Amino acid sequence: MEQYILSLDQGTTSSRAIVFDKRGGIKSMAQAEFEQIYPREGWVEHDPLEIYSSQVGTVAEALARGGLDRRDIAAIGITNQRETTIVWDRRSGEPIYNAIVWQCRRTSERCDALKRKGFSDTVYEKTGLPIDAYFSATKLEWILDNIKGARALAERGELLFGTVDSFLMWKLSGGKIHATDYTNASRTMLFNIHTLDWDDELLDKFGVPRAMLPKVMPSSGLFGYTDEAEFGARVPITGVAGDQQAALFGQRCFTEGTCKNTFGTGCFLLMNTGSEPKKSERGLITTLAASGGKKPHYALEGSVFVGGAVVQWLRDSMGLIKSAEESEKYARAVDDTLGVYIVPAFVGLGAPYWDAYARGTVTGLTRGTTREHFVRAALESIDYQVLDVLKAMEDDCGVRVERLAVDGGASANNFLMQFMADVSGAEVVRPEVVETTALGACFLAGLAVGFFDMNALKNGGAGGTVFSPSMDEYKRLRLIKGWKEAVARART
């Protein structure tokens, strides 16, 4: 009987289950959206039990679509939205509060206070992260401080903390697995990426009892088994990685200097920097990457807060397009933007600026500006933001990126990909299987059970669409100069 790998791809707005065969091809898949909860301005939450029910629902649907039984699954890989924070009761498995989502800014003032107290260098040296509400530590601290009785329960060892991967494994295993992997742990602002352990000084600073924390393991290996009563079969869970690190692995960026960008709601550019951490001098994050072995690799990462979301803004708020796909048609209808630049700093700017107070800006408007120019400028803004991160990475590492692997929903836009190649001067490669996040979890899980061979994975991955740069250097530099001036205005 043919066996398959089941990838659980738990994202910010939906849960997906994808079944992969031994060639890394998709056998079947299913997706389910779940509610986004906004209790106050700047606050974002999810119901953890709805996350779980949506995820197990997609498993049943994907297996049914593939004509498969749970016993046909050789192993399970999990990839997930990172930094999102869940606290639950050790005995009942019930969350004590909603999941606080990575996008939530409720702890921004706490982070500002920590910066004023001079704690930034300590956090960066230990974790590779800037102090920011983006990460898990202050979210967890908020739950312990604001939910009645939570801190006392935590100190008695009655509460557990985890990112979404940990909560899924706990539930799937019937409470037998409390674990996470290096990549997810590295996003909590509590994990020392050099010692590969939870850091006592950071735990003390944020008031987090060590007993709450999951066991941290390599991304590929045996985490445990699903509970037969809960899942319907006893299946090993053997691959776990945060979504962006999973995508890096799924893009076969196994060696130092290889990099990928995910064009999603936001954009996430990661470069594999090998077995040693690379300190950034230019506003990037030093984080852990997934690997097929016991020791993780490291990566530099830069996050763009508003990527494909600018296209949603054009459609839903501005009414300039009827569908995301229509944006390409409008962009191609004109030769350029007629000098218009859009800086979509709707929630500030991410890497390499980390400016929470920057705001969305449009420059260069004239009487001749049309809808087509405006739509093209919005699309180009995505690539310019990615370029800022790419250049920071090149400067930090002293390398020139010649090839950029891409994935994510917006990577289907051919205009966007060609402009990325033109403005960066790098070859942009979009793979045949664009579900690289789930594919990365599949590879990690499959390696642990002998489903895949590392050498074969290294030599695979040919095919896809290649976008080669065709813009002359003078025009490229002129366009970039205009973008830098627009960003400067957004930050004033």
Secondary structure as a PSIPRED ss2 file (coil, helix, strand):
# PSIPRED VFORMAT (PSIPRED V4.0)

   1 M C   1.000  0.000  0.000
   2 E C   1.000  0.000  0.000
   3 Q C   1.000  0.000  0.000
   4 Y E   0.000  0.000  1.000
   5 I E   0.000  0.000  1.000
   6 L E   0.000  0.000  1.000
   7 S E   0.000  0.000  1.000
   8 L E   0.000  0.000  1.000
   9 D E   0.000  0.000  1.000
  10 Q E   0.000  0.000  1.000
  11 G C   1.000  0.000  0.000
  12 T C   1.000  0.000  0.000
  13 T C   1.000  0.000  0.000
  14 S E   0.000  0.000  1.000
  15 S E   0.000  0.000  1.000
  16 R E   0.000  0.000  1.000
  17 A E   0.000  0.000  1.000
  18 I E   0.000  0.000  1.000
  19 V E   0.000  0.000  1.000
  20 F E   0.000  0.000  1.000
  21 D C   1.000  0.000  0.000
  22 K C   1.000  0.000  0.000
  23 R C   1.000  0.000  0.000
  24 G C   1.000  0.000  0.000
  25 G C   1.000  0.000  0.000
  26 I E   0.000  0.000  1.000
  27 K E   0.000  0.000  1.000
  28 S E   0.000  0.000  1.000
  29 M E   0.000  0.000  1.000
  30 A E   0.000  0.000  1.000
  31 Q E   0.000  0.000  1.000
  32 A E   0.000  0.000  1.000
  33 E E   0.000  0.000  1.000
  34 F C   1.000  0.000  0.000
  35 E C   1.000  0.000  0.000
  36 Q C   1.000  0.000  0.000
  37 I E   0.000  0.000  1.000
  38 Y C   1.000  0.000  0.000
  39 P C   1.000  0.000  0.000
  40 R C   1.000  0.000  0.000
  41 E C   1.000  0.000  0.000
  42 G C   1.000  0.000  0.000
  43 W C   1.000  0.000  0.000
  44 V C   1.000  0.000  0.000
  45 E E   0.000  0.000  1.000
  46 H E   0.000  0.000  1.000
  47 D C   1.000  0.000  0.000
  48 P H   0.000  1.000  0.000
  49 L H   0.000  1.000  0.000
  50 E H   0.000  1.000  0.000
  51 I H   0.000  1.000  0.000
  52 Y H   0.000  1.000  0.000
  53 S H   0.000  1.000  0.000
  54 S H   0.000  1.000  0.000
  55 Q H   0.000  1.000  0.000
  56 V H   0.000  1.000  0.000
  57 G H   0.000  1.000  0.000
  58 T H   0.000  1.000  0.000
  59 V H   0.000  1.000  0.000
  60 A H   0.000  1.000  0.000
  61 E H   0.000  1.000  0.000
  62 A H   0.000  1.000  0.000
  63 L H   0.000  1.000  0.000
  64 A H   0.000  1.000  0.000
  65 R H   0.000  1.000  0.000
  66 G C   1.000  0.000  0.000
  67 G C   1.000  0.000  0.000
  68 L C   1.000  0.000  0.000
  69 D C   1.000  0.000  0.000
  70 R H   0.000  1.000  0.000
  71 R H   0.000  1.000  0.000
  72 D H   0.000  1.000  0.000
  73 I E   0.000  0.000  1.000
  74 A E   0.000  0.000  1.000
  75 A E   0.000  0.000  1.000
  76 I E   0.000  0.000  1.000
  77 G E   0.000  0.000  1.000
  78 I E   0.000  0.000  1.000
  79 T E   0.000  0.000  1.000
  80 N E   0.000  0.000  1.000
  81 Q C   1.000  0.000  0.000
  82 R C   1.000  0.000  0.000
  83 E C   1.000  0.000  0.000
  84 T C   1.000  0.000  0.000
  85 T E   0.000  0.000  1.000
  86 I E   0.000  0.000  1.000
  87 V E   0.000  0.000  1.000
  88 W E   0.000  0.000  1.000
  89 D E   0.000  0.000  1.000
  90 R C   1.000  0.000  0.000
  91 R C   1.000  0.000  0.000
  92 S C   1.000  0.000  0.000
  93 G C   1.000  0.000  0.000
  94 E C   1.000  0.000  0.000
  95 P E   0.000  0.000  1.000
  96 I C   1.000  0.000  0.000
  97 Y C   1.000  0.000  0.000
  98 N C   1.000  0.000  0.000
  99 A E   0.000  0.000  1.000
 100 I E   0.000  0.000  1.000
 101 V C   1.000  0.000  0.000
 102 W C   1.000  0.000  0.000
 103 Q C   1.000  0.000  0.000
 104 C C   1.000  0.000  0.000
 105 R C   1.000  0.000  0.000
 106 R C   1.000  0.000  0.000
 107 T C   1.000  0.000  0.000
 108 S H   0.000  1.000  0.000
 109 E H   0.000  1.000  0.000
 110 R H   0.000  1.000  0.000
 111 C H   0.000  1.000  0.000
 112 D H   0.000  1.000  0.000
 113 A H   0.000  1.000  0.000
 114 L H   0.000  1.000  0.000
 115 K H   0.000  1.000  0.000
 116 R H   0.000  1.000  0.000
 117 K C   1.000  0.000  0.000
 118 G C   1.000  0.000  0.000
 119 F C   1.000  0.000  0.000
 120 S H   0.000  1.000  0.000
 121 D H   0.000  1.000  0.000
 122 T H   0.000  1.000  0.000
 123 V H   0.000  1.000  0.000
 124 Y H   0.000  1.000  0.000
 125 E H   0.000  1.000  0.000
 126 K H   0.000  1.000  0.000
 127 T H   0.000  1.000  0.000
 128 G C   1.000  0.000  0.000
 129 L C   1.000  0.000  0.000
 130 P C   1.000  0.000  0.000
 131 I C   1.000  0.000  0.000
 132 D C   1.000  0.000  0.000
 133 A C   1.000  0.000  0.000
 134 Y C   1.000  0.000  0.000
 135 F C   1.000  0.000  0.000
 136 S H   0.000  1.000  0.000
 137 A H   0.000  1.000  0.000
 138 T H   0.000  1.000  0.000
 139 K H   0.000  1.000  0.000
 140 L H   0.000  1.000  0.000
 141 E H   0.000  1.000  0.000
 142 W H   0.000  1.000  0.000
 143 I H   0.000  1.000  0.000
 144 L H   0.000  1.000  0.000
 145 D H   0.000  1.000  0.000
 146 N H   0.000  1.000  0.000
 147 I C   1.000  0.000  0.000
 148 K C   1.000  0.000  0.000
 149 G C   1.000  0.000  0.000
 150 A H   0.000  1.000  0.000
 151 R H   0.000  1.000  0.000
 152 A H   0.000  1.000  0.000
 153 L H   0.000  1.000  0.000
 154 A H   0.000  1.000  0.000
 155 E H   0.000  1.000  0.000
 156 R C   1.000  0.000  0.000
 157 G C   1.000  0.000  0.000
 158 E C   1.000  0.000  0.000
 159 L E   0.000  0.000  1.000
 160 L E   0.000  0.000  1.000
 161 F E   0.000  0.000  1.000
 162 G E   0.000  0.000  1.000
 163 T C   1.000  0.000  0.000
 164 V H   0.000  1.000  0.000
 165 D H   0.000  1.000  0.000
 166 S H   0.000  1.000  0.000
 167 F H   0.000  1.000  0.000
 168 L H   0.000  1.000  0.000
 169 M H   0.000  1.000  0.000
 170 W H   0.000  1.000  0.000
 171 K H   0.000  1.000  0.000
 172 L H   0.000  1.000  0.000
 173 S C   1.000  0.000  0.000
 174 G C   1.000  0.000  0.000
 175 G C   1.000  0.000  0.000
 176 K C   1.000  0.000  0.000
 177 I C   1.000  0.000  0.000
 178 H C   1.000  0.000  0.000
 179 A E   0.000  0.000  1.000
 180 T E   0.000  0.000  1.000
 181 D E   0.000  0.000  1.000
 182 Y H   0.000  1.000  0.000
 183 T H   0.000  1.000  0.000
 184 N H   0.000  1.000  0.000
 185 A H   0.000  1.000  0.000
 186 S C   1.000  0.000  0.000
 187 R C   1.000  0.000  0.000
 188 T C   1.000  0.000  0.000
 189 M C   1.000  0.000  0.000
 190 L C   1.000  0.000  0.000
 191 F E   0.000  0.000  1.000
 192 N E   0.000  0.000  1.000
 193 I C   1.000  0.000  0.000
 194 H C   1.000  0.000  0.000
 195 T C   1.000  0.000  0.000
 196 L C   1.000  0.000  0.000
 197 D E   0.000  0.000  1.000
 198 W E   0.000  0.000  1.000
 199 D C   1.000  0.000  0.000
 200 D H   0.000  1.000  0.000
 201 E H   0.000  1.000  0.000
 202 L H   0.000  1.000  0.000
 203 L H   0.000  1.000  0.000
 204 D H   0.000  1.000  0.000
 205 K H   0.000  1.000  0.000
 206 F H   0.000  1.000  0.000
 207 G C   1.000  0.000  0.000
 208 V C   1.000  0.000  0.000
 209 P C   1.000  0.000  0.000
 210 R H   0.000  1.000  0.000
 211 A H   0.000  1.000  0.000
 212 M H   0.000  1.000  0.000
 213 L C   1.000  0.000  0.000
 214 P C   1.000  0.000  0.000
 215 K E   0.000  0.000  1.000
 216 V E   0.000  0.000  1.000
 217 M E   0.000  0.000  1.000
 218 P C   1.000  0.000  0.000
 219 S C   1.000  0.000  0.000
 220 S E   0.000  0.000  1.000
 221 G E   0.000  0.000  1.000
 222 L E   0.000  0.000  1.000
 223 F E   0.000  0.000  1.000
 224 G E   0.000  0.000  1.000
 225 Y E   0.000  0.000  1.000
 226 T C   1.000  0.000  0.000
 227 D C   1.000  0.000  0.000
 228 E H   0.000  1.000  0.000
 229 A H   0.000  1.000  0.000
 230 E H   0.000  1.000  0.000
 231 F H   0.000  1.000  0.000
 232 G C   1.000  0.000  0.000
 233 A C   1.000  0.000  0.000
 234 R C   1.000  0.000  0.000
 235 V C   1.000  0.000  0.000
 236 P E   0.000  0.000  1.000
 237 I E   0.000  0.000  1.000
 238 T E   0.000  0.000  1.000
 239 G E   0.000  0.000  1.000
 240 V E   0.000  0.000  1.000
 241 A E   0.000  0.000  1.000
 242 G E   0.000  0.000  1.000
 243 D H   0.000  1.000  0.000
 244 Q H   0.000  1.000  0.000
 245 Q H   0.000  1.000  0.000
 246 A H   0.000  1.000  0.000
 247 A H   0.000  1.000  0.000
 248 L H   0.000  1.000  0.000
 249 F H   0.000  1.000  0.000
 250 G H   0.000  1.000  0.000
 251 Q C   1.000  0.000  0.000
 252 R C   1.000  0.000  0.000
 253 C C   1.000  0.000  0.000
 254 F C   1.000  0.000  0.000
 255 T C   1.000  0.000  0.000
 256 E C   1.000  0.000  0.000
 257 G C   1.000  0.000  0.000
 258 T C   1.000  0.000  0.000
 259 C E   0.000  0.000  1.000
 260 K E   0.000  0.000  1.000
 261 N E   0.000  0.000  1.000
 262 T E   0.000  0.000  1.000
 263 F E   0.000  0.000  1.000
 264 G C   1.000  0.000  0.000
 265 T C   1.000  0.000  0.000
 266 G C   1.000  0.000  0.000
 267 C E   0.000  0.000  1.000
 268 F E   0.000  0.000  1.000
 269 L E   0.000  0.000  1.000
 270 L E   0.000  0.000  1.000
 271 M E   0.000  0.000  1.000
 272 N E   0.000  0.000  1.000
 273 T E   0.000  0.000  1.000
 274 G E   0.000  0.000  1.000
 275 S C   1.000  0.000  0.000
 276 E C   1.000  0.000  0.000
 277 P C   1.000  0.000  0.000
 278 K C   1.000  0.000  0.000
 279 K C   1.000  0.000  0.000
 280 S C   1.000  0.000  0.000
 281 E C   1.000  0.000  0.000
 282 R C   1.000  0.000  0.000
 283 G C   1.000  0.000  0.000
 284 L C   1.000  0.000  0.000
 285 I E   0.000  0.000  1.000
 286 T E   0.000  0.000  1.000
 287 T E   0.000  0.000  1.000
 288 L E   0.000  0.000  1.000
 289 A E   0.000  0.000  1.000
 290 A C   1.000  0.000  0.000
 291 S C   1.000  0.000  0.000
 292 G C   1.000  0.000  0.000
 293 G C   1.000  0.000  0.000
 294 K C   1.000  0.000  0.000
 295 K C   1.000  0.000  0.000
 296 P C   1.000  0.000  0.000
 297 H E   0.000  0.000  1.000
 298 Y E   0.000  0.000  1.000
 299 A E   0.000  0.000  1.000
 300 L E   0.000  0.000  1.000
 301 E E   0.000  0.000  1.000
 302 G E   0.000  0.000  1.000
 303 S E   0.000  0.000  1.000
 304 V E   0.000  0.000  1.000
 305 F C   1.000  0.000  0.000
 306 V C   1.000  0.000  0.000
 307 G C   1.000  0.000  0.000
 308 G C   1.000  0.000  0.000
 309 A H   0.000  1.000  0.000
 310 V H   0.000  1.000  0.000
 311 V H   0.000  1.000  0.000
 312 Q H   0.000  1.000  0.000
 313 W H   0.000  1.000  0.000
 314 L H   0.000  1.000  0.000
 315 R H   0.000  1.000  0.000
 316 D H   0.000  1.000  0.000
 317 S H   0.000  1.000  0.000
 318 M C   1.000  0.000  0.000
 319 G C   1.000  0.000  0.000
 320 L C   1.000  0.000  0.000
 321 I C   1.000  0.000  0.000
 322 K C   1.000  0.000  0.000
 323 S C   1.000  0.000  0.000
 324 A C   1.000  0.000  0.000
 325 E C   1.000  0.000  0.000
 326 E H   0.000  1.000  0.000
 327 S H   0.000  1.000  0.000
 328 E H   0.000  1.000  0.000
 329 K H   0.000  1.000  0.000
 330 Y H   0.000  1.000  0.000
 331 A H   0.000  1.000  0.000
 332 R H   0.000  1.000  0.000
 333 A C   1.000  0.000  0.000
 334 V C   1.000  0.000  0.000
 335 D C   1.000  0.000  0.000
 336 D C   1.000  0.000  0.000
 337 T C   1.000  0.000  0.000
 338 L C   1.000  0.000  0.000
 339 G C   1.000  0.000  0.000
 340 V C   1.000  0.000  0.000
 341 Y E   0.000  0.000  1.000
 342 I E   0.000  0.000  1.000
 343 V E   0.000  0.000  1.000
 344 P C   1.000  0.000  0.000
 345 A C   1.000  0.000  0.000
 346 F C   1.000  0.000  0.000
 347 V C   1.000  0.000  0.000
 348 G C   1.000  0.000  0.000
 349 L E   0.000  0.000  1.000
 350 G C   1.000  0.000  0.000
 351 A C   1.000  0.000  0.000
 352 P C   1.000  0.000  0.000
 353 Y C   1.000  0.000  0.000
 354 W C   1.000  0.000  0.000
 355 D E   0.000  0.000  1.000
 356 A C   1.000  0.000  0.000
 357 Y C   1.000  0.000  0.000
 358 A C   1.000  0.000  0.000
 359 R C   1.000  0.000  0.000
 360 G C   1.000  0.000  0.000
 361 T E   0.000  0.000  1.000
 362 V E   0.000  0.000  1.000
 363 T E   0.000  0.000  1.000
 364 G C   1.000  0.000  0.000
 365 L C   1.000  0.000  0.000
 366 T C   1.000  0.000  0.000
 367 R C   1.000  0.000  0.000
 368 G C   1.000  0.000  0.000
 369 T C   1.000  0.000  0.000
 370 T C   1.000  0.000  0.000
 371 R H   0.000  1.000  0.000
 372 E H   0.000  1.000  0.000
 373 H H   0.000  1.000  0.000
 374 F H   0.000  1.000  0.000
 375 V H   0.000  1.000  0.000
 376 R H   0.000  1.000  0.000
 377 A H   0.000  1.000  0.000
 378 A H   0.000  1.000  0.000
 379 L H   0.000  1.000  0.000
 380 E H   0.000  1.000  0.000
 381 S H   0.000  1.000  0.000
 382 I H   0.000  1.000  0.000
 383 D H   0.000  1.000  0.000
 384 Y H   0.000  1.000  0.000
 385 Q H   0.000  1.000  0.000
 386 V H   0.000  1.000  0.000
 387 L H   0.000  1.000  0.000
 388 D H   0.000  1.000  0.000
 389 V H   0.000  1.000  0.000
 390 L H   0.000  1.000  0.000
 391 K H   0.000  1.000  0.000
 392 A H   0.000  1.000  0.000
 393 M H   0.000  1.000  0.000
 394 E H   0.000  1.000  0.000
 395 D H   0.000  1.000  0.000
 396 D H   0.000  1.000  0.000
 397 C H   0.000  1.000  0.000
 398 G C   1.000  0.000  0.000
 399 V C   1.000  0.000  0.000
 400 R C   1.000  0.000  0.000
 401 V C   1.000  0.000  0.000
 402 E C   1.000  0.000  0.000
 403 R E   0.000  0.000  1.000
 404 L E   0.000  0.000  1.000
 405 A E   0.000  0.000  1.000
 406 V E   0.000  0.000  1.000
 407 D E   0.000  0.000  1.000
 408 G C   1.000  0.000  0.000
 409 G H   0.000  1.000  0.000
 410 A H   0.000  1.000  0.000
 411 S H   0.000  1.000  0.000
 412 A H   0.000  1.000  0.000
 413 N C   1.000  0.000  0.000
 414 N H   0.000  1.000  0.000
 415 F H   0.000  1.000  0.000
 416 L H   0.000  1.000  0.000
 417 M H   0.000  1.000  0.000
 418 Q H   0.000  1.000  0.000
 419 F H   0.000  1.000  0.000
 420 M H   0.000  1.000  0.000
 421 A H   0.000  1.000  0.000
 422 D H   0.000  1.000  0.000
 423 V H   0.000  1.000  0.000
 424 S H   0.000  1.000  0.000
 425 G C   1.000  0.000  0.000
 426 A C   1.000  0.000  0.000
 427 E E   0.000  0.000  1.000
 428 V E   0.000  0.000  1.000
 429 V E   0.000  0.000  1.000
 430 R E   0.000  0.000  1.000
 431 P C   1.000  0.000  0.000
 432 E C   1.000  0.000  0.000
 433 V C   1.000  0.000  0.000
 434 V C   1.000  0.000  0.000
 435 E C   1.000  0.000  0.000
 436 T H   0.000  1.000  0.000
 437 T H   0.000  1.000  0.000
 438 A H   0.000  1.000  0.000
 439 L H   0.000  1.000  0.000
 440 G H   0.000  1.000  0.000
 441 A H   0.000  1.000  0.000
 442 C H   0.000  1.000  0.000
 443 F H   0.000  1.000  0.000
 444 L H   0.000  1.000  0.000
 445 A H   0.000  1.000  0.000
 446 G H   0.000  1.000  0.000
 447 L H   0.000  1.000  0.000
 448 A H   0.000  1.000  0.000
 449 V C   1.000  0.000  0.000
 450 G C   1.000  0.000  0.000
 451 F C   1.000  0.000  0.000
 452 F C   1.000  0.000  0.000
 453 D C   1.000  0.000  0.000
 454 M H   0.000  1.000  0.000
 455 N H   0.000  1.000  0.000
 456 A H   0.000  1.000  0.000
 457 L H   0.000  1.000  0.000
 458 K H   0.000  1.000  0.000
 459 N H   0.000  1.000  0.000
 460 G C   1.000  0.000  0.000
 461 G C   1.000  0.000  0.000
 462 A C   1.000  0.000  0.000
 463 G C   1.000  0.000  0.000
 464 G C   1.000  0.000  0.000
 465 T E   0.000  0.000  1.000
 466 V E   0.000  0.000  1.000
 467 F E   0.000  0.000  1.000
 468 S C   1.000  0.000  0.000
 469 P C   1.000  0.000  0.000
 470 S C   1.000  0.000  0.000
 471 M C   1.000  0.000  0.000
 472 D C   1.000  0.000  0.000
 473 E H   0.000  1.000  0.000
 474 Y H   0.000  1.000  0.000
 475 K H   0.000  1.000  0.000
 476 R H   0.000  1.000  0.000
 477 L H   0.000  1.000  0.000
 478 R H   0.000  1.000  0.000
 479 L H   0.000  1.000  0.000
 480 I H   0.000  1.000  0.000
 481 K H   0.000  1.000  0.000
 482 G H   0.000  1.000  0.000
 483 W H   0.000  1.000  0.000
 484 K H   0.000  1.000  0.000
 485 E H   0.000  1.000  0.000
 486 A H   0.000  1.000  0.000
 487 V H   0.000  1.000  0.000
 488 A H   0.000  1.000  0.000
 489 R H   0.000  1.000  0.000
 490 A H   0.000  1.000  0.000
 491 R C   1.000  0.000  0.000
 492 T C   1.000  0.000  0.000
